């Protein structure tokens, strides 16, 4: 592996994060968070507390109820609840 940051085998680019900006607020303060299973990685925005999942080229908002064991669940849960307040009625 090439020792330079951002490169991998045969010079392939290693993507540090599939998102550079939050789709909701535009902040670049995205941090990876993992669920207890250690396999699911989501991206929590430090500015608006919304959480995003990227898969197969698509980005979607994470429902915190689906995040088993995530340490940021309460934080993004409050933002999710505020965004969905009154949407069911």
Long-range contacts (C-beta under 8 A, 24 or more apart in sequence): 17-43, 18-43, 18-54, 18-59, 19-43, 19-52, 19-54, 19-59, 22-47, 22-48, 22-50, 22-52, 23-52, 23-59, 24-48, 24-50, 24-61, 25-50, 33-70, 33-71, 33-72, 34-70, 35-67, 35-68, 35-69, 35-70, 36-68, 36-69, 36-70, 37-68, 37-69, 40-67, 42-67, 42-70, 44-72, 44-75, 44-76, 48-79, 49-75, 49-76, 49-78, 49-79, 50-76, 50-79, 50-80, 50-83, 51-76, 51-80
